[in-house]
Amino acid sequence: GVHEGVAKKLVLRFSAEEIRQQIEWLRYRKPTRNRAGMLVKAIEEGWAAPFEWEEEQKRKEQRRREEAMKVAWERRREEERKAWEERREQRRQFLERVRETMGEEEWGEWVKKALETLPEGLKRRAESDWQKGAINPFLELALFRLLGSREGEKGAFVEGTGL
């Protein structure tokens, strides 16, 4: 809606970025009568960004930060999950190696010792699973703690196991 002659003068006096910015901000200014006149005046006088535009930019930036935090949190959770699964697999492999070196009776004794370290509710569940032929995660961890050093990946055994 700006007259061609006025537009040419504006283009000669102001940068394309200044003009584009004022055009973008015009929709936030809500002119009541002469939209083109308000735009020309805003360009010529270098009006600052409207409050509504600044608030919208703040909201957009907040959403970007929140999304970045969400992505980072999800990435961290996934890394933690993978690390947990890796540690659990290492524990399982360690226990398999130890079990291969023991007879059933000796293994059963270690299982009993590990069960005794568990709180009552977990102990009942682990015993039930053990009777069904399974080692649940709590019993697995208790066995690992009894049979391995803190660096179970190194395959070190607790003193006195005879291994």
Salt bridges, closest charged atoms under 4 A:
GLU4 OE2 - LYS8 NZ 3.26
GLU17 OE1 - ARG20 NH1 3.90
GLU55 OE2 - LYS58 NZ 3.43
GLU56 OE2 - LYS60 NZ 3.19
GLU61 OE1 - ARG64 NH2 2.94
GLU61 OE2 - ARG65 NH1 3.68
GLU78 OE2 - ARG81 NH2 2.26
GLU80 OE2 - ARG76 NE 3.11
GLU85 OE2 - ARG81 NH1 2.45
GLU104 OE1 - ARG99 NH2 3.41
GLU109 OE2 - LYS112 NZ 3.82
GLU116 OE2 - LYS123 NZ 3.10
GLU120 OE2 - ARG124 NH1 3.82
ASP129 OD1 - ARG125 NE 3.58
GLU140 OE2 - ARG88 NE 3.11
GLU140 OE2 - ARG91 NE 3.86
GLU140 OE1 - ARG92 NE 3.20
